[in-house]
Amino acid sequence: MLSDISSSFRNILKGLVYPVCVASCKGSDLINHAITVSSVTSVSFEPASLLVCINSDSSMSNAMDEKIKLNISFLHSSQKNIADLCSNPASKIRRFDNNFWNFDLNANPYIKDAQGVAFCFIDKIINHGTHQVLILNLENVLTKEAVPSPLLYGNQSYLEKFTF
């Protein structure tokens, strides 16, 4: 059971809006992994880097080490089905049984029709509480959309289409 502070903190976080992304890689176990994440943010421009948080209980957590290259696919508002597929533990073995994926030169999966993809390597892994905090340095970026229309998540559901 959550403490009063954790419960109140969770309620505050429900009121925020997050971009929905898929973190994917060929793990240290040489198996393709993908999970939906909403805790992605920029860290710096030099070096170009991101921070992503991965639940330590997730299917991907045990496959992480500092030699892994990881891709972050920023989902388009039309890609709720991909977010659902990669967030449901029961769908783990079916995540790659579709045509959503491309593979980079390192054989790491990424969402081919994502709004954008950050091709990264793990610089640091920090274990903190229930999550792994990964600092990712970017090696390359792929953008597809001229006008952003990100898939967003807030108040425990996907938000209606948003454009700039």
N, CA, C and O atoms as a DFTB+ gen file, in Angstrom:
656 C
 N C O
     1  1       0.831      -1.180       0.000
     2  2       0.000       0.000       0.000
     3  2       0.879       1.249       0.000
     4  3       1.903       1.295       0.681
     5  1       0.477       2.252      -0.760
     6  2       1.244       3.476      -0.848
     7  2       1.118       4.315       0.414
     8  3       0.056       4.364       1.033
     9  1       2.206       4.975       0.790
    10  2       2.155       5.908       1.908
    11  2       1.319       7.117       1.499
    12  3       1.016       7.303       0.320
    13  1       0.951       7.930       2.475
    14  2       0.178       9.146       2.179
    15  2       0.937      10.054       1.216
    16  3       0.343      10.624       0.301
    17  1       2.245      10.189       1.419
    18  2       3.049      11.045       0.543
    19  2       3.063      10.470      -0.872
    20  3       2.845      11.206      -1.834
    21  1       3.317       9.167      -1.014
    22  2       3.345       8.541      -2.344
    23  2       2.002       8.653      -3.036
    24  3       1.946       8.909      -4.239
    25  1       0.934       8.469      -2.305
    26  2      -0.407       8.573      -2.885
    27  2      -0.685      10.004      -3.349
    28  3      -1.201      10.205      -4.448
    29  1      -0.357      10.978      -2.541
    30  2      -0.552      12.380      -2.922
    31  2       0.334      12.749      -4.114
    32  3      -0.095      13.462      -5.021
    33  1       1.566      12.258      -4.099
    34  2       2.492      12.513      -5.206
    35  2       1.938      11.935      -6.506
    36  3       1.968      12.592      -7.546
    37  1       1.436      10.711      -6.443
    38  2       0.837      10.076      -7.622
    39  2      -0.331      10.915      -8.146
    40  3      -0.485      11.070      -9.357
    41  1      -1.152      11.454      -7.245
    42  2      -2.275      12.300      -7.669
    43  2      -1.807      13.581      -8.352
    44  3      -2.427      14.034      -9.313
    45  1      -0.721      14.161      -7.864
    46  2      -0.166      15.348      -8.527
    47  2       0.296      14.991      -9.939
    48  3       0.023      15.717     -10.894
    49  1       0.997      13.868     -10.059
    50  2       1.529      13.462     -11.362
    51  2       0.421      13.150     -12.364
    52  3       0.603      13.356     -13.564
    53  1      -0.718      12.660     -11.891
    54  2      -1.847      12.380     -12.787
    55  2      -2.320      13.641     -13.495
    56  3      -2.868      13.568     -14.595
    57  1      -2.114      14.779     -12.881
    58  2      -2.559      16.042     -13.462
    59  2      -1.601      16.620     -14.490
    60  3      -1.890      17.659     -15.083
    61  1      -0.475      15.972     -14.711
    62  2       0.491      16.441     -15.707
    63  2       0.278      15.710     -17.027
    64  3      -0.352      14.653     -17.066
    65  1       0.801      16.273     -18.092
    66  2       0.695      15.673     -19.426
    67  2       2.091      15.246     -19.875
    68  3       3.059      15.992     -19.726
    69  1       2.179      14.047     -20.420
    70  2       3.460      13.475     -20.817
    71  2       3.419      13.014     -22.273
    72  3       2.373      12.572     -22.750
    73  1       4.551      13.112     -22.988
    74  2       4.611      12.502     -24.315
    75  2       4.721      10.988     -24.162
    76  3       5.349      10.497     -23.224
    77  1       4.118      10.263     -25.072
    78  2       4.186       8.801     -25.029
    79  2       5.246       8.342     -26.023
    80  3       5.230       8.721     -27.195
    81  1       6.157       7.526     -25.534
    82  2       7.265       7.029     -26.344
    83  2       7.371       5.519     -26.170
    84  3       6.812       4.943     -25.236
    85  1       8.095       4.897     -27.083
    86  2       8.444       3.487     -26.941
    87  2       9.963       3.398     -26.889
    88  3      10.656       3.843     -27.803
    89  1      10.465       2.817     -25.809
    90  2      11.890       2.521     -25.683
    91  2      12.089       1.102     -26.191
    92  3      11.380       0.183     -25.781
    93  1      13.055       0.924     -27.083
    94  2      13.260      -0.403     -27.666
    95  2      14.747      -0.667     -27.876
    96  3      15.541       0.249     -28.089
    97  1      15.096      -1.950     -27.809
    98  2      16.494      -2.336     -27.979
    99  2      16.601      -3.835     -28.198
   100  3      15.651      -4.591     -27.993
   101  1      17.774      -4.231     -28.616
   102  2      18.176      -5.632     -28.519
   103  2      18.978      -5.665     -27.224
   104  3      20.056      -5.078     -27.140
   105  1      18.454      -6.344     -26.226
   106  2      19.029      -6.302     -24.894
   107  2      20.309      -7.092     -24.759
   108  3      20.753      -7.746     -25.702
   109  1      20.900      -7.028     -23.581
   110  2      22.112      -7.789     -23.291
   111  2      21.847      -9.287     -23.402
   112  3      22.781     -10.083     -23.511
   113  1      20.559      -9.671     -23.374
   114  2      20.160     -11.068     -23.541
   115  2      19.956     -11.426     -25.022
   116  3      19.551     -12.543     -25.344
   117  1      20.245     -10.455     -25.934
   118  2      20.130     -10.600     -27.393
   119  2      18.690     -10.798     -27.876
   120  3      18.459     -11.303     -28.975
   121  1      17.740     -10.400     -27.051
   122  2      16.321     -10.466     -27.396
   123  2      15.821      -9.051     -27.606
   124  3      16.239      -8.132     -26.901
   125  1      14.917      -8.863     -28.584
   126  2      14.304      -7.555     -28.797
   127  2      13.343      -7.247     -27.659
   128  3      12.551      -8.096     -27.251
   129  1      13.423      -6.026     -27.157
   130  2      12.564      -5.554     -26.075
   131  2      11.944      -4.226     -26.484
   132  3      12.550      -3.448     -27.220
   133  1      10.741      -3.977     -26.003
   134  2      10.084      -2.691     -26.221
   135  2       9.083      -2.457     -25.097
   136  3       8.326      -3.354     -24.727
   137  1       9.090      -1.244     -24.562
   138  2       8.106      -0.868     -23.551
   139  2       7.660       0.564     -23.810
   140  3       8.407       1.382     -24.348
   141  1       6.435       0.842     -23.418
   142  2       5.903       2.195     -23.490
   143  2       6.408       2.968     -22.286
   144  3       6.365       2.478     -21.157
   145  1       6.886       4.178     -22.534
   146  2       7.359       5.041     -21.452
   147  2       6.780       6.441     -21.637
   148  3       6.614       6.918     -22.759
   149  1       6.479       7.083     -20.522
   150  2       6.028       8.469     -20.601
   151  2       6.975       9.389     -19.830
   152  3       6.766      10.601     -19.775
   153  1       7.997       8.814     -19.247
   154  2       8.965       9.620     -18.499
   155  2      10.227       9.790     -19.325
   156  3      11.258       9.178     -19.046
   157  1      10.128      10.635     -20.353
   158  2      11.252      10.957     -21.231
   159  2      11.399      12.470     -21.240
   160  3      10.423      13.196     -21.430
   161  1      12.621      12.940     -21.036
   162  2      12.856      14.383     -21.104
   163  2      14.286      14.644     -21.563
   164  3      15.160      13.786     -21.434
   165  1      14.509      15.826     -22.093
   166  2      15.858      16.193     -22.515
   167  2      16.705      16.495     -21.289
   168  3      16.197      16.932     -20.256
   169  1      18.012      16.252     -21.422
   170  2      18.957      16.561     -20.360
   171  2      19.846      17.722     -20.792
   172  3      19.986      18.709     -20.069
   173  1      20.450      17.598     -21.982
   174  2      21.314      18.671     -22.465
   175  2      21.422      18.596     -23.989
   176  3      21.070      17.594     -24.611
   177  1      21.925      19.697     -24.569
   178  2      22.175      19.727     -26.010
   179  2      23.611      19.321     -26.331
   180  3      23.875      18.806     -27.417
   181  1      24.539      19.545     -25.406
   182  2      25.940      19.162     -25.582
   183  2      26.412      18.427     -24.340
   184  3      26.689      19.085     -23.337
   185  1      26.521      17.129     -24.341
   186  2      26.120      16.279     -25.457
   187  2      24.595      16.175     -25.519
   188  3      23.910      16.288     -24.503
   189  1      24.081      15.960     -26.724
   190  2      22.643      15.760     -26.895
   191  2      22.259      14.511     -26.104
   192  3      22.777      13.421     -26.345
   193  1      21.335      14.696     -25.148
   194  2      21.027      13.570     -24.263
   195  2      19.597      13.630     -23.753
   196  3      18.976      14.690     -23.677
   197  1      19.104      12.459     -23.409
   198  2      17.769      12.272     -22.856
   199  2      17.859      11.537     -21.531
   200  3      18.843      10.856     -21.241
   201  1      16.814      11.689     -20.737
   202  2      16.631      10.906     -19.523
   203  2      15.353      10.105     -19.718
   204  3      14.330      10.652     -20.129
   205  1      15.411       8.822     -19.428
   206  2      14.217       7.978     -19.483
   207  2      14.199       7.117     -18.224
   208  3      15.237       6.645     -17.760
   209  1      12.998       6.923     -17.683
   210  2      12.834       6.099     -16.488
   211  2      12.102       4.813     -16.863
   212  3      11.074       4.837     -17.539
   213  1      12.656       3.700     -16.411
   214  2      12.092       2.387     -16.715
   215  2      11.803       1.675     -15.400
   216  3      12.677       1.553     -14.541
   217  1      10.583       1.212     -15.256
   218  2      10.194       0.492     -14.052
   219  2      11.059      -0.760     -13.912
   220  3      11.229      -1.519     -14.866
   221  1      11.593      -0.960     -12.733
   222  2      12.470      -2.109     -12.495
   223  2      11.751      -3.440     -12.632
   224  3      12.401      -4.474     -12.787
   225  1      10.425      -3.440     -12.580
   226  2       9.645      -4.660     -12.770
   227  2       9.306      -4.906     -14.236
   228  3       8.706      -5.933     -14.554
   229  1       9.674      -3.996     -15.141
   230  2       9.303      -4.139     -16.552
   231  2      10.104      -5.254     -17.215
   232  3      11.151      -5.676     -16.724
   233  1       9.584      -5.710     -18.333
   234  2      10.238      -6.781     -19.089
   235  2      11.601      -6.352     -19.620
   236  3      12.443      -7.203     -19.910
   237  1      11.829      -5.068     -19.749
   238  2      13.068      -4.561     -20.328
   239  2      14.165      -4.337     -19.289
   240  3      15.347      -4.329     -19.631
   241  1      13.797      -4.161     -18.064
   242  2      14.731      -3.740     -17.024
   243  2      15.946      -4.658     -16.895
   244  3      17.073      -4.172     -16.803
   245  1      15.744      -5.941     -16.888
   246  2      16.862      -6.877     -16.705
   247  2      17.792      -6.955     -17.909
   248  3      18.891      -7.499     -17.805
   249  1      17.367      -6.420     -19.045
   250  2      18.183      -6.470     -20.260
   251  2      19.062      -5.232     -20.429
   252  3      19.779      -5.117     -21.423
   253  1      19.012      -4.300     -19.464
   254  2      19.751      -3.047     -19.573
   255  2      21.150      -3.168     -18.999
   256  3      21.339      -3.711     -17.911
   257  1      22.126      -2.661     -19.731
   258  2      23.457      -2.418     -19.181
   259  2      24.077      -1.283     -19.989
   260  3      23.521      -0.871     -21.008
   261  1      25.203      -0.783     -19.550
   262  2      25.773       0.419     -20.153
   263  2      26.455       0.177     -21.497
   264  3      27.117       1.075     -22.017
   265  1      26.307      -1.013     -22.064
   266  2      26.819      -1.275     -23.410
   267  2      25.695      -1.269     -24.446
   268  3      25.948      -1.390     -25.645
   269  1      24.467      -1.129     -23.983
   270  2      23.288      -1.258     -24.843
   271  2      23.007       0.034     -25.599
   272  3      23.140       1.134     -25.062
   273  1      22.619      -0.126     -26.848
   274  2      22.085       0.986     -27.631
   275  2      20.576       0.888     -27.543
   276  3      20.005      -0.196     -27.658
   277  1      19.941       2.016     -27.341
   278  2      18.512       2.064     -27.076
   279  2      17.884       3.113     -27.977
   280  3      18.438       4.199     -28.148
   281  1      16.742       2.797     -28.549
   282  2      16.027       3.755     -29.388
   283  2      14.779       4.237     -28.668
   284  3      14.070       3.460     -28.027
   285  1      14.526       5.529     -28.785
   286  2      13.320       6.129     -28.222
   287  2      12.483       6.627     -29.386
   288  3      12.875       7.558     -30.090
   289  1      11.312       5.998     -29.589
   290  2      10.380       6.397     -30.650
   291  2       9.306       7.282     -30.039
   292  3       8.582       6.859     -29.138
   293  1       9.205       8.508     -30.532
   294  2       8.199       9.468     -30.061
   295  2       6.941       9.229     -30.887
   296  3       6.927       9.472     -32.094
   297  1       5.887       8.753     -30.234
   298  2       4.699       8.304     -30.950
   299  2       3.836       9.456     -31.449
   300  3       3.738      10.509     -30.818
   301  1       3.219       9.224     -32.594
   302  2       2.248      10.122     -33.204
   303  2       0.890       9.873     -32.548
   304  3       0.641       8.785     -32.029
   305  1       0.027      10.863     -32.570
   306  2      -1.288      10.738     -31.925
   307  2      -2.119       9.576     -32.475
   308  3      -3.062       9.132     -31.820
   309  1      -1.783       9.082     -33.656
   310  2      -2.521       7.964     -34.250
   311  2      -1.995       6.596     -33.802
   312  3      -2.489       5.571     -34.272
   313  1      -1.009       6.558     -32.909
   314  2      -0.336       5.301     -32.575
   315  2      -0.665       4.774     -31.172
   316  3       0.190       4.180     -30.514
   317  1      -1.894       4.990     -30.724
   318  2      -2.313       4.469     -29.418
   319  2      -2.193       2.945     -29.372
   320  3      -1.842       2.375     -28.339
   321  1      -2.486       2.295     -30.492
   322  2      -2.425       0.830     -30.528
   323  2      -1.016       0.319     -30.240
   324  3      -0.855      -0.719     -29.598
   325  1      -0.009       1.027     -30.700
   326  2       1.380       0.628     -30.438
   327  2       1.711       0.852     -28.961
   328  3       2.345       0.010     -28.324
   329  1       1.276       1.992     -28.425
   330  2       1.508       2.277     -27.005
   331  2       0.859       1.195     -26.138
   332  3       1.462       0.718     -25.177
   333  1      -0.364       0.817     -26.481
   334  2      -1.063      -0.234     -25.722
   335  2      -0.339      -1.574     -25.823
   336  3      -0.182      -2.276     -24.824
   337  1       0.099      -1.924     -27.026
   338  2       0.798      -3.187     -27.245
   339  2       2.068      -3.270     -26.398
   340  3       2.366      -4.311     -25.813
   341  1       2.805      -2.172     -26.342
   342  2       4.092      -2.178     -25.644
   343  2       3.967      -1.918     -24.142
   344  3       4.958      -2.001     -23.416
   345  1       2.770      -1.607     -23.676
   346  2       2.583      -1.379     -22.234
   347  2       1.917      -2.558     -21.536
   348  3       1.895      -2.611     -20.307
   349  1       1.382      -3.489     -22.290
   350  2       0.669      -4.621     -21.715
   351  2       1.627      -5.807     -21.541
   352  3       2.089      -6.366     -22.536
   353  1       1.933      -6.199     -20.305
   354  2       2.857      -7.321     -20.096
   355  2       2.411      -8.604     -20.794
   356  3       3.255      -9.402     -21.201
   357  1       1.118      -8.815     -20.937
   358  2       0.621     -10.025     -21.601
   359  2       0.952     -10.037     -23.088
   360  3       0.926     -11.094     -23.720
   361  1       1.263      -8.872     -23.653
   362  2       1.575      -8.766     -25.084
   363  2       3.070      -8.843     -25.373
   364  3       3.486      -8.670     -26.519
   365  1       3.869      -9.097     -24.368
   366  2       5.332      -9.080     -24.531
   367  2       5.810      -9.951     -25.695
   368  3       6.647      -9.515     -26.485
   369  1       5.298     -11.152     -25.807
   370  2       5.793     -12.061     -26.849
   371  2       5.250     -11.709     -28.235
   372  3       5.754     -12.214     -29.238
   373  1       4.218     -10.841     -28.302
   374  2       3.637     -10.454     -29.599
   375  2       4.062      -9.062     -30.066
   376  3       3.624      -8.620     -31.128
   377  1       4.885      -8.373     -29.320
   378  2       5.218      -6.984     -29.649
   379  2       5.865      -6.812     -31.007
   380  3       5.732      -5.751     -31.617
   381  1       6.546      -7.801     -31.486
   382  2       7.253      -7.678     -32.758
   383  2       6.601      -8.486     -33.881
   384  3       7.178      -8.633     -34.958
   385  1       5.390      -9.014     -33.625
   386  2       4.653      -9.790     -34.626
   387  2       3.716      -8.890     -35.433
   388  3       2.518      -9.156     -35.526
   389  1       4.266      -7.834     -36.011
   390  2       3.468      -6.867     -36.776
   391  2       4.409      -6.075     -37.682
   392  3       5.611      -6.338     -37.721
   393  1       3.863      -5.117     -38.399
   394  2       4.703      -4.344     -39.322
   395  2       4.990      -2.930     -38.802
   396  3       5.217      -2.021     -39.601
   397  1       4.983      -2.730     -37.500
   398  2       5.255      -1.419     -36.900
   399  2       6.739      -1.071     -36.885
   400  3       7.096       0.090     -36.688
   401  1       7.611      -2.060     -37.091
   402  2       9.018      -1.915     -36.748
   403  2       9.940      -1.800     -37.952
   404  3       9.701      -2.389     -39.006
   405  1      10.999      -1.025     -37.763
   406  2      12.196      -1.041     -38.584
   407  2      13.345      -1.387     -37.655
   408  3      13.184      -1.405     -36.435
   409  1      14.501      -1.660     -38.237
   410  2      15.684      -1.984     -37.444
   411  2      16.845      -1.134     -37.921
   412  3      17.073      -0.993     -39.123
   413  1      17.579      -0.567     -36.971
   414  2      18.705       0.296     -37.326
   415  2      19.919      -0.548     -37.696
   416  3      19.834      -1.775     -37.741
   417  1      21.047       0.104     -37.960
   418  2      22.265      -0.598     -38.374
   419  2      22.818      -1.530     -37.291
   420  3      23.616      -2.421     -37.582
   421  1      22.392      -1.321     -36.048
   422  2      22.810      -2.186     -34.940
   423  2      21.795      -3.290     -34.657
   424  3      21.906      -4.002     -33.659
   425  1      20.806      -3.430     -35.541
   426  2      19.731      -4.414     -35.410
   427  2      18.800      -4.119     -34.241
   428  3      18.119      -5.021     -33.752
   429  1      18.762      -2.869     -33.787
   430  2      17.846      -2.461     -32.727
   431  2      16.529      -2.004     -33.331
   432  3      16.518      -1.267     -34.317
   433  1      15.426      -2.433     -32.749
   434  2      14.114      -2.055     -33.290
   435  2      13.740      -0.607     -32.955
   436  3      14.163      -0.053     -31.941
   437  1      12.934      -0.017     -33.842
   438  2      12.304       1.276     -33.578
   439  2      11.006       1.337     -34.366
   440  3      10.833       0.602     -35.338
   441  1      10.091       2.209     -33.953
   442  2       8.791       2.340     -34.610
   443  2       8.988       3.105     -35.920
   444  3       9.406       4.263     -35.910
   445  1       8.686       2.454     -37.042
   446  2       9.005       3.050     -38.342
   447  2       8.175       4.283     -38.676
   448  3       8.666       5.156     -39.393
   449  1       6.970       4.393     -38.201
   450  2       6.143       5.561     -38.514
   451  2       6.009       6.515     -37.335
   452  3       5.061       7.298     -37.271
   453  1       6.952       6.452     -36.406
   454  2       6.929       7.365     -35.264
   455  2       7.144       8.795     -35.741
   456  3       7.685       9.038     -36.820
   457  1       6.713       9.719     -34.921
   458  2       6.908      11.132     -35.219
   459  2       8.391      11.483     -35.264
   460  3       8.812      12.355     -36.025
   461  1       9.161      10.807     -34.455
   462  2      10.607      10.978     -34.425
   463  2      11.235       9.842     -33.651
   464  3      10.578       9.193     -32.838
   465  1      12.520       9.603     -33.908
   466  2      13.247       8.544     -33.206
   467  2      14.601       9.100     -32.783
   468  3      15.305       9.726     -33.576
   469  1      14.953       8.862     -31.528
   470  2      16.285       9.180     -31.025
   471  2      17.051       7.871     -30.909
   472  3      16.648       6.968     -30.175
   473  1      18.151       7.775     -31.635
   474  2      19.012       6.588     -31.595
   475  2      20.107       6.887     -30.570
   476  3      20.887       7.822     -30.745
   477  1      20.161       6.096     -29.508
   478  2      20.971       6.450     -28.342
   479  2      21.845       5.296     -27.874
   480  3      21.664       4.143     -28.265
   481  1      22.801       5.653     -27.020
   482  2      23.496       4.646     -26.232
   483  2      23.378       5.053     -24.771
   484  3      23.293       6.235     -24.439
   485  1      23.375       4.054     -23.917
   486  2      23.227       4.308     -22.484
   487  2      24.557       4.810     -21.934
   488  3      25.583       4.138     -22.034
   489  1      24.515       6.002     -21.352
   490  2      25.698       6.572     -20.719
   491  2      25.756       6.184     -19.245
   492  3      26.816       5.828     -18.729
   493  1      24.605       6.254     -18.570
   494  2      24.554       5.934     -17.136
   495  2      23.231       5.269     -16.806
   496  3      22.195       5.588     -17.389
   497  1      23.282       4.343     -15.862
   498  2      22.075       3.744     -15.283
   499  2      22.139       3.985     -13.783
   500  3      23.107       3.624     -13.114
   501  1      21.081       4.606     -13.273
   502  2      20.990       4.872     -11.840
   503  2      19.761       4.133     -11.323
   504  3      18.643       4.396     -11.766
   505  1      19.964       3.219     -10.397
   506  2      18.840       2.525      -9.771
   507  2      18.327       3.408      -8.639
   508  3      19.068       3.781      -7.730
   509  1      17.041       3.730      -8.721
   510  2      16.461       4.599      -7.696
   511  2      15.041       4.138      -7.401
   512  3      14.166       4.215      -8.263
   513  1      14.817       3.665      -6.201
   514  2      13.484       3.223      -5.807
   515  2      12.968       2.141      -6.737
   516  3      13.611       1.107      -6.920
   517  1      11.805       2.383      -7.322
   518  2      11.140       1.390      -8.167
   519  2      11.593       1.444      -9.630
   520  3      11.113       0.663     -10.451
   521  1      12.512       2.359      -9.961
   522  2      12.863       2.572     -11.364
   523  2      14.369       2.599     -11.617
   524  3      15.180       2.814     -10.716
   525  1      14.699       2.372     -12.878
   526  2      16.036       2.639     -13.385
   527  2      15.958       3.983     -14.111
   528  3      15.066       4.202     -14.930
   529  1      16.883       4.864     -13.809
   530  2      16.982       6.138     -14.497
   531  2      18.133       5.995     -15.490
   532  3      19.275       5.755     -15.096
   533  1      17.830       6.143     -16.769
   534  2      18.846       6.004     -17.798
   535  2      19.167       7.368     -18.387
   536  3      18.267       8.120     -18.761
   537  1      20.445       7.679     -18.465
   538  2      20.910       8.856     -19.194
   539  2      21.388       8.329     -20.546
   540  3      22.281       7.486     -20.621
   541  1      20.775       8.843     -21.606
   542  2      21.055       8.371     -22.960
   543  2      21.721       9.473     -23.763
   544  3      21.227      10.600     -23.789
   545  1      22.821       9.172     -24.413
   546  2      23.443      10.108     -25.348
   547  2      22.994       9.754     -26.755
   548  3      22.983       8.585     -27.141
   549  1      22.626      10.766     -27.510
   550  2      22.108      10.551     -28.857
   551  2      23.236      10.371     -29.855
   552  3      24.247      11.071     -29.809
   553  1      23.042       9.413     -30.764
   554  2      23.963       9.209     -31.875
   555  2      23.376       9.730     -33.179
   556  3      24.101      10.141     -34.085
   557  1      22.035       9.705     -33.256
   558  2      21.352      10.142     -34.467
   559  2      19.897      10.419     -34.116
   560  3      19.391       9.970     -33.088
   561  1      19.237      11.172     -34.998
   562  2      17.820      11.498     -34.815
   563  2      17.137      11.375     -36.164
   564  3      17.684      11.778     -37.191
   565  1      15.943      10.818     -36.149
   566  2      15.108      10.714     -37.343
   567  2      13.805      11.444     -37.060
   568  3      13.151      11.172     -36.053
   569  1      13.420      12.359     -37.927
   570  2      12.134      13.043     -37.761
   571  2      11.292      12.788     -39.001
   572  3      11.812      12.733     -40.115
   573  1       9.983      12.633     -38.799
   574  2       9.065      12.326     -39.899
   575  2       8.021      13.408     -40.112
   576  3       7.634      13.686     -41.247
   577  1       7.569      14.014     -39.040
   578  2       6.432      14.929     -39.114
   579  2       6.877      16.368     -39.288
   580  3       7.731      16.855     -38.546
   581  1       6.295      17.055     -40.275
   582  2       6.555      18.484     -40.428
   583  2       5.814      19.260     -39.339
   584  3       6.348      20.220     -38.783
   585  1       4.584      18.843     -39.036
   586  2       3.791      19.466     -37.980
   587  2       3.605      18.430     -36.875
   588  3       2.970      17.400     -37.101
   589  1       4.147      18.686     -35.686
   590  2       4.037      17.705     -34.609
   591  2       2.581      17.441     -34.206
   592  3       1.760      18.353     -34.116
   593  1       2.301      16.175     -33.970
   594  2       1.012      15.760     -33.425
   595  2       1.284      14.603     -32.474
   596  3       0.975      13.453     -32.787
   597  1       1.871      14.906     -31.298
   598  2       2.323      13.850     -30.394
   599  2       1.180      13.120     -29.706
   600  3       0.114      13.687     -29.464
   601  1       1.421      11.852     -29.395
   602  2       0.528      11.100     -28.522
   603  2       0.852      11.546     -27.100
   604  3       1.999      11.460     -26.660
   605  1      -0.156      12.017     -26.391
   606  2       0.035      12.527     -25.035
   607  2      -0.785      11.718     -24.047
   608  3      -1.808      11.133     -24.401
   609  1      -0.324      11.692     -22.804
   610  2      -0.963      10.930     -21.745
   611  2      -1.101      11.817     -20.514
   612  3      -0.144      12.470     -20.099
   613  1      -2.288      11.835     -19.938
   614  2      -2.528      12.593     -18.723
   615  2      -3.799      12.099     -18.054
   616  3      -4.718      11.637     -18.731
   617  1      -3.858      12.192     -16.743
   618  2      -5.004      11.734     -15.967
   619  2      -5.356      10.283     -16.283
   620  3      -6.530       9.918     -16.352
   621  1      -4.335       9.473     -16.472
   622  2      -4.428       8.034     -16.714
   623  2      -5.152       7.658     -18.001
   624  3      -5.775       6.599     -18.073
   625  1      -5.073       8.522     -19.024
   626  2      -5.629       8.165     -20.328
   627  2      -4.938       8.982     -21.413
   628  3      -4.288       9.989     -21.135
   629  1      -5.093       8.527     -22.648
   630  2      -4.558       9.275     -23.779
   631  2      -5.428      10.503     -23.998
   632  3      -6.643      10.471     -23.806
   633  1      -4.781      11.572     -24.398
   634  2      -5.510      12.810     -24.636
   635  2      -5.900      12.886     -26.100
   636  3      -5.276      12.256     -26.953
   637  1      -6.936      13.663     -26.383
   638  2      -7.357      13.844     -27.761
   639  2      -6.242      14.481     -28.569
   640  3      -5.298      15.038     -28.009
   641  1      -6.351      14.400     -29.863
   642  2      -5.315      14.894     -30.763
   643  2      -4.920      16.328     -30.418
   644  3      -5.763      17.195     -30.189
   645  1      -3.611      16.541     -30.390
   646  2      -3.059      17.856     -30.100
   647  2      -2.090      18.216     -31.207
   648  3      -1.229      17.409     -31.559
   649  1      -2.207      19.377     -31.746
   650  2      -1.239      19.862     -32.731
   651  2      -0.802      21.256     -32.350
   652  3      -1.505      21.964     -31.629
   653  1       0.347      21.643     -32.831
   654  2       0.902      22.965     -32.563
   655  2       0.363      23.958     -33.563
   656  3       0.710      25.138     -33.510
